Amino acid sequence: MQFNAEGFTIENINPIQIRIQGLVPWKEVEKKFDETYREISKNMRFRGFRKGKVPRQMLEKMFSKHVETDLLQELTRGALVEFLRLKESIRPADNPREWKVTPGELVKGQDLPFSSELELIPEVEPQGYEALKATRLTAPVKEQSIDEELERLVQRNTRVNSIENATLAAGTHVQLNVMGKLGDEPVSLENQNVTIPASAVPADDSHLARVAAVLFGFHLPEVPYENEIAIPAFEDHPEGRVLVEITKAFTHEKPELDDDFAKETGRGDTLAELRESVGKDIAEELKNRSETLLERELLKQIVEANPFDLGQGLIRRQAEMKVDQILMQLGVDPENEAFLDTKKTLAKNYFAKAEKEIRENLLLEGIAKKENVEISDEALENKLKELADRSNKSVERIKADYTRDGKLEEIRYMLRMEKTIDLIKGKATIAEEKVDELPALQEEEPQPEETHDHECGPDCDHDHH
């Protein structure tokens, strides 16, 4: 599209919003309308006319309302896009498809006027980041932490064994349905999970506990199994009979924490070597957490020292984008209307975090620009090699994947931000303090509620880790 940039004006509404007024040359408008009606005529059959020979006046009478609305939006939006390509200093917060463009009146032979109000990504010039003060906290690896991680390893390697034609012993896990009456009180339990107790005495007076107590020592001939069972009276609660359907029965087989287990994990030939390996991992995690806490404190100081206006639309879109990422990681289509309410709730909860992220990123970008922080092709290649080693892929494959997905520049951007944070730390006065335990990294991303609430069995399809 050809247009005259001199016909455009920019008006500042406030520091983060502008109004642009412009003109689309009449020859561009006329050309677009001619092309569109020729295409309609070429594909239209109309009684009394050969294909492609329907008069323009007749087509305009039939389609002008829809054609004009669509083409005016296309023409004015296209002109705005072309104009902003020449104005690199203007950074709209929205994607071009979300820009609100208002066309003026269409008058034959005259340039088409239009206007648009755009929210901007603010330009910031960070100050006060050269001499910050902060404290780096460090903590030792505790034996208790190693023990807890070893227990988690054992749990992750616990086997689930389905059982049938066996006596239900204490600790056996059962999934069942129950229907019947205890006294005059109806009982209806569906898909309940229960662990068989260590005796025939109910743990409490709940219906499920009373049924579980009866199943202690019960011989289960097969699964699924269904039978009517007598439930004895308990305390002030009367006896009754219920129909019990057992749909699953299984036990957990925990491995012994010994040298053989260490070998199975591939992290040592002895339990002592496994403990040492786990201790090193915990030490690395503590080191990373220490640096993250330090960086958060420095960024907090920079944000507080550099207030600036930020549009609500930009924050909302950042929150919505993050929610979409969370849903996709959970295997949920973000466009699924069934999750619309969940998306709105999560986006609302994420709003403050989104604003914090945007402010930090814009300030880091400003510092990187001010300090001429750049990432060389060699540094990018080294990062790709690191990613390739982690995923057991070639550097060429990783590079092709990231290039295809348009994420190569995202990697460069991430490296630039990391380098900028290192620069800030290098300029800061950092005290060292040993503590018994590091503060936890607060989970700042809202998560949807778990969709399952059951005891893990042999047919579970979610991650037990």
Secondary structure, 3 states (H helix, E strand, C coil): CCCCHHHCEEEEEECCEEEEEEEECHHHHHHHHHHHHHHHHHCCCECCECCCCCCHHHHHHHHHHHHHHHHHHHHHHHHHHHHHHCCCCCCECCCHHHCCEEECCCCCCCCEEEEEEEEECCCCCCCCCCCCEEEEEECCCCHHHHHHHHHHHHHHCCEEEECCCEECCCCCEEEEEEEEEECCEEEEEEEEEEECCCCCCCCCCCHHHHHHHHHCCCEECCCCEEEEEEECCECCECCEEEEEEEEEEEEEECCCCCHHHHHHHCCCCCHHHHHHHHHHHHHHHHHHHHHHHHHHHHHHHHHHHCCCCCCHHHHHHHHHHHHHHHHHHCCCCCCCHHHHHHHHHHHHHHHHHHHHHHHHHHHHHHHHHHCCCCCCHHHHHHHHHHHHHHHCCCHHHHHHHHHHCCCHHHHHHHHHHHHHHHHHHHHCEEEEEECCCCCCCCCCCCCCCCCCCCCCCCCCCCCCC
